[in-house]
């Protein structure tokens, strides 16, 4: 189970950061491109954040039974201030990658259900969104897809909280005029070390919010005809 968790974690964080790097490159900032982050190979992302990509996920799994960690893609803050709209799209790209993976996981879960490989679970948990009809490869696939669906919903939703240093703070700029988006970028860069306060607040309020969203919204979207107590 730990190995499956880590594979999904690596895939999810790598896609998240590669999406940031790719959209920044499209917008004219080549910082992440030259750093090798426009890649689905996890190696350059691990080299940049070895603690967040390797040590913390493994430690958190042994302590909590699930993985947490982080990665990052470098960017030019002066480019972000000069091109706030492009920078806002760069911020939005990471959560968008996570939601894309969650949707892909949901589609594959239904393919498995239609093919008779999977069955609906009698009760739900973060790692038991779908169950296999038999042991072996099917059971591994059911576990992988359950974690892929759940973890990417968590990552995408958490990162959209509009508090610095999370992506949602500057991603709001895609909806704002250029001048207001620029002010957000400047504010993000001037806050510096104080952004950890926003991270603590986001983490505190996120748990209850995500549990409600997960079971009352996301699971009902995944299984619209199923009823769970």
C-alpha positions as a printed NumPy array, in Angstrom:
array([[  0.   ,   0.   ,   0.   ],
       [  2.847,   2.386,   0.813],
       [  4.418,   1.798,  -2.596],
       [  1.114,   2.526,  -4.364],
       [  0.711,   5.687,  -2.3  ],
       [  4.178,   6.877,  -3.243],
       [  3.72 ,   6.177,  -6.951],
       [  0.477,   8.175,  -6.954],
       [  2.066,  10.961,  -4.907],
       [  5.018,  11.232,  -7.308],
       [  2.73 ,  11.223, -10.347],
       [  0.403,  13.834,  -8.872],
       [  3.042,  16.28 ,  -7.641],
       [  5.155,  15.899, -10.778],
       [  2.179,  16.658, -13.034],
       [  1.226,  19.614, -10.828],
       [  4.669,  21.226, -11.023],
       [  5.24 ,  20.315, -14.672],
       [  1.955,  22.08 , -15.507],
       [  3.138,  25.213, -13.668],
       [  6.441,  25.086, -15.542],
       [  4.867,  24.457, -18.948],
       [  2.361,  27.307, -18.721],
       [  5.058,  29.664, -17.427],
       [  7.183,  28.711, -20.44 ],
       [  4.263,  29.405, -22.771],
       [  3.901,  32.798, -21.068],
       [  7.548,  33.723, -21.635],
       [  9.258,  32.729, -18.362],
       [ 11.924,  30.106, -19.16 ],
       [ 13.2  ,  29.75 , -15.585],
       [ 11.543,  26.375, -14.94 ],
       [ 12.285,  25.215, -18.474],
       [ 16.006,  25.751, -17.974],
       [ 15.743,  24.029, -14.598],
       [ 14.327,  20.894, -16.237],
       [ 10.902,  21.184, -14.582],
       [  8.929,  21.086, -17.844],
       [  9.005,  17.31 , -17.568],
       [  6.924,  14.385, -16.367],
       [ 10.135,  12.762, -15.178],
       [ 10.034,  13.102, -11.362],
       [ 13.851,  13.214, -11.085],
       [ 14.319,  16.998, -11.626],
       [ 11.462,  17.733,  -9.245],
       [ 12.989,  15.438,  -6.606],
       [ 16.397,  17.078,  -7.041],
       [ 14.821,  20.482,  -6.432],
       [ 12.804,  19.423,  -3.35 ],
       [ 14.236,  16.155,  -1.945],
       [ 12.723,  16.665,   1.515],
       [  9.227,  17.477,   0.243],
       [  9.244,  14.819,  -2.475],
       [ 10.916,  11.897,  -0.676],
       [ 11.546,  12.233,   3.054],
       [  8.336,  13.915,   4.25 ],
       [  5.955,  11.727,   2.18 ],
       [  7.535,   8.546,   3.548],
       [  7.615,   9.842,   7.13 ],
       [  4.006,  11.06 ,   6.959],
       [  2.869,   7.691,   5.61 ],
       [  4.417,   5.795,   8.512],
       [  3.016,   8.288,  11.02 ],
       [ -0.459,   8.945,   9.546],
       [ -1.069,   6.216,   6.954],
       [ -1.262,   8.752,   4.127],
       [  1.241,  10.99 ,   2.378],
       [  1.852,  14.698,   2.428],
       [  4.695,  16.662,   0.9  ],
       [  5.484,  19.372,  -1.592],
       [  7.368,  20.3  ,  -4.731],
       [  8.017,  23.588,  -6.498],
       [  8.785,  24.985,  -9.917],
       [ 11.087,  28.031, -10.085],
       [  9.872,  31.194, -11.763],
       [ 10.97 ,  34.787, -12.247],
       [  9.021,  37.068,  -9.853],
       [  9.789,  40.102, -12.025],
       [  8.241,  38.296, -15.009],
       [  5.178,  37.57 , -12.866],
       [  4.791,  41.237, -11.94 ],
       [  5.208,  42.363, -15.566],
       [  2.872,  39.643, -16.871],
       [  0.327,  39.111, -14.083],
       [ -2.288,  37.455, -16.299],
       [  0.207,  34.909, -17.627],
       [  1.425,  34.336, -14.064],
       [ -2.158,  33.787, -12.898],
       [ -2.684,  31.127, -15.561],
       [  0.61 ,  29.577, -14.458],
       [ -0.742,  29.369, -10.897],
       [ -4.021,  27.853, -12.062],
       [ -2.274,  25.196, -14.167],
       [ -1.12 ,  23.129, -11.179],
       [ -4.568,  22.528,  -9.629],
       [ -5.966,  22.029, -13.144],
       [ -3.488,  19.166, -13.632],
       [ -4.664,  17.587, -10.377],
       [ -8.327,  17.837, -11.332],
       [ -7.494,  16.344, -14.733],
       [ -5.878,  13.346, -13.029],
       [ -8.891,  12.979, -10.717],
       [-11.262,  13.006, -13.71 ],
       [ -9.087,  10.442, -15.497],
       [ -9.141,   8.274, -12.38 ],
       [-12.939,   8.555, -12.199],
       [-13.307,   7.566, -15.859],
       [-11.05 ,   4.525, -15.412],
       [-12.991,   3.509, -12.304],
       [-16.194,   3.445, -14.36 ],
       [-14.451,   1.536, -17.155],
       [-13.477,  -1.086, -14.58 ],
       [-17.021,  -1.198, -13.216],
       [-18.502,  -1.653, -16.694],
       [-15.974,  -4.368, -17.51 ],
       [-16.792,  -6.236, -14.325],
       [-13.298,  -5.874, -12.824],
       [-14.437,  -3.574, -10.026],
       [-17.439,  -3.371,  -7.705],
       [-19.027,  -0.513,  -5.805],
       [-17.764,  -0.401,  -2.201],
       [-20.33 ,  -0.865,   0.557],
       [-18.632,   1.926,   2.498],
       [-16.239,   4.621,   1.376],
       [-12.846,   5.769,   2.554],
       [-10.079,   7.88 ,   1.076],
       [ -8.334,   4.774,  -0.335],
       [-11.427,   2.638,  -1.026],
       [-13.415,   4.493,  -3.652],
       [-13.729,   1.288,  -5.675],
       [-12.991,  -2.376,  -4.926],
       [-11.756,  -5.208,  -7.131],
       [-13.718,  -8.341,  -7.925],
       [-10.588, -10.42 ,  -7.279],
       [ -7.108, -10.162,  -5.805],
       [ -3.935,  -9.554,  -7.781],
       [ -3.674,  -6.985, -10.556],
       [ -7.302,  -5.883, -10.261],
       [ -6.916,  -5.185,  -6.541],
       [ -3.774,  -3.141,  -7.179],
       [ -5.506,  -1.179,  -9.924],
       [ -8.516,  -0.472,  -7.688],
       [ -6.259,   0.823,  -4.93 ],
       [ -4.208,   2.917,  -7.366],
       [ -7.286,   4.519,  -8.941],
       [ -8.935,   5.14 ,  -5.571],
       [ -5.88 ,   7.022,  -4.306],
       [ -5.403,   8.784,  -7.656],
       [ -8.991,  10.059,  -7.536],
       [ -8.932,  11.089,  -3.875],
       [ -5.435,  12.545,  -3.58 ],
       [ -5.757,  14.706,  -6.68 ],
       [ -9.087,  16.084,  -5.521],
       [ -7.395,  16.958,  -2.232],
       [ -4.361,  18.573,  -3.899],
       [ -6.421,  20.487,  -6.441],
       [ -8.934,  21.769,  -3.898],
       [ -6.351,  22.694,  -1.245],
       [ -4.173,  24.594,  -3.689],
       [ -7.149,  26.641,  -4.891],
       [ -7.679,  28.201,  -1.453],
       [ -7.058,  31.931,  -2.097],
       [ -4.434,  32.431,   0.604],
       [ -0.688,  32.878,   0.037],
       [  1.449,  30.887,  -0.669],
       [ -1.167,  28.625,  -2.277],
       [ -1.881,  28.784,  -6.006],
       [ -5.397,  30.073,  -5.492],
       [ -4.138,  33.423,  -4.2  ],
       [ -2.62 ,  34.514,  -7.525],
       [ -4.828,  32.29 ,  -9.712],
       [ -7.684,  34.673,  -8.857],
       [ -5.905,  37.06 , -11.235],
       [ -7.355,  35.277, -14.27 ],
       [-10.715,  36.825, -13.305],
       [ -9.379,  40.301, -12.518],
       [ -8.261,  43.266, -14.601],
       [ -4.553,  43.401, -15.428],
       [ -3.82 ,  46.046, -12.795],
       [ -5.517,  44.124,  -9.972],
       [ -3.801,  40.896, -11.   ],
       [ -0.478,  42.748, -10.884],
       [ -1.214,  43.992,  -7.372],
       [ -1.815,  40.407,  -6.252],
       [  1.524,  39.334,  -7.68 ],
       [  3.344,  42.181,  -5.946],
       [  1.587,  41.448,  -2.659],
       [  2.542,  37.766,  -2.903],
       [  6.192,  38.645,  -3.391],
       [  6.345,  41.236,  -0.593],
       [  4.783,  38.943,   2.023],
       [  7.834,  36.663,   2.004],
       [  8.229,  34.669,   5.202],
       [  4.767,  35.634,   6.443],
       [  3.104,  33.374,   3.9  ],
       [  3.409,  30.458,   6.34 ],
       [  0.582,  32.099,   8.321],
       [ -1.71 ,  31.721,   5.311],
       [ -0.62 ,  28.113,   4.96 ],
       [ -1.468,  27.359,   8.604],
       [ -4.883,  29.009,   8.298],
       [ -5.615,  27.124,   5.081],
       [ -4.6  ,  23.814,   6.652],
       [ -6.769,  24.478,   9.719],
       [ -9.959,  25.22 ,   7.788],
       [ -9.343,  22.761,   4.965],
       [-10.017,  19.473,   6.785],
       [-13.717,  19.979,   7.6  ],
       [-14.309,  21.747,   4.286],
       [-12.755,  18.968,   2.225],
       [-14.571,  16.172,   4.077],
       [-17.875,  17.854,   3.244],
       [-16.917,  18.446,  -0.387],
       [-15.494,  14.949,  -0.792],
       [-18.496,  12.963,   0.402],
       [-21.304,  15.376,  -0.451],
       [-20.045,  16.588,  -3.84 ],
       [-17.178,  14.627,  -5.374],
       [-18.392,  11.122,  -4.477],
       [-21.91 ,  11.963,  -5.672],
       [-20.433,  13.134,  -8.981],
       [-18.461,   9.878,  -9.219],
       [-21.424,   7.679,  -8.234],
       [-24.61 ,   9.673,  -8.988],
       [-26.881,   6.618,  -8.631],
       [-25.336,   5.227,  -5.443],
       [-26.471,   6.099,  -1.927],
       [-24.16 ,   6.04 ,   1.075],
       [-25.178,   6.651,   4.668]])
